[in-house]
Amino acid sequence: MKPTAASLPRLWREAASLVAWWAMITLTLWVLGRMLGVPTALGPCAASAALMVVIGEAGDWTRRHWKSRRRGA
């Protein structure tokens, strides 16, 4: 299914939101590692952050899916 012109702004907002969350979590993990004396490269932090974002989005999708099914929509 190809996105329509009306849905493109929503897709861009969603993508920007995911990138912002990923960047914030990456930097948080990296800074926490430095503060706790376990310095690590930015790459592993970015990979962990990506996994966290994917798990979070899957959980959110599941929650919304179950909620709409309970309403009978």
C-alpha positions in Angstrom: 0.0 0.0 0.0 1.5 3.3 -1.1 1.2 6.3 1.2 -1.1 9.0 0.0 -0.1 12.7 -0.1 -2.3 13.3 2.9 -0.5 10.7 5.0 3.1 11.8 4.2 3.3 14.6 6.8 2.2 12.1 9.4 4.8 9.6 8.3 7.5 12.3 8.5 6.4 13.3 12.0 6.5 9.6 13.1 9.9 9.1 11.5 11.3 12.3 13.2 9.9 11.2 16.5 11.5 7.8 16.3 14.9 9.3 15.3 14.6 11.8 18.2 13.9 9.0 20.7 16.7 6.9 19.3 19.2 9.8 19.5 18.1 10.7 23.0 18.4 7.1 24.3 21.7 6.7 22.6 23.2 9.7 24.3 21.7 8.8 27.6 23.2 5.3 27.5 26.6 6.7 26.4 26.6 9.4 29.2 25.5 6.9 31.8 28.3 4.6 30.8 30.8 7.4 31.1 29.4 8.5 34.5 29.5 4.9 35.9 33.1 4.3 34.7 32.2 1.9 32.0 33.1 3.9 28.8 31.9 2.4 25.7 31.8 3.4 22.0 28.8 5.2 20.6 28.1 2.3 18.2 27.0 -0.2 20.8 25.0 2.4 22.6 23.2 3.2 19.3 22.5 -0.4 18.6 21.0 -0.9 22.2 19.0 2.3 21.8 17.6 1.0 18.4 16.5 -2.2 20.1 14.8 -0.3 22.9 12.9 1.9 20.4 11.8 -1.2 18.4 10.6 -2.9 21.6 8.8 0.2 22.7 7.1 0.7 19.4 6.0 -2.9 19.3 4.6 -2.7 22.7 2.7 0.5 21.9 1.3 -1.0 18.7 0.2 -4.1 20.7 -1.5 -1.9 23.3 -3.4 0.2 20.7 -4.3 -3.0 18.8 -5.8 -4.7 21.9 -7.6 -1.5 22.9 -9.3 -1.1 19.6 -10.3 -4.8 19.5 -11.9 -4.5 23.0 -14.0 -1.6 21.8 -15.1 -3.6 18.8 -13.8 -1.2 16.2 
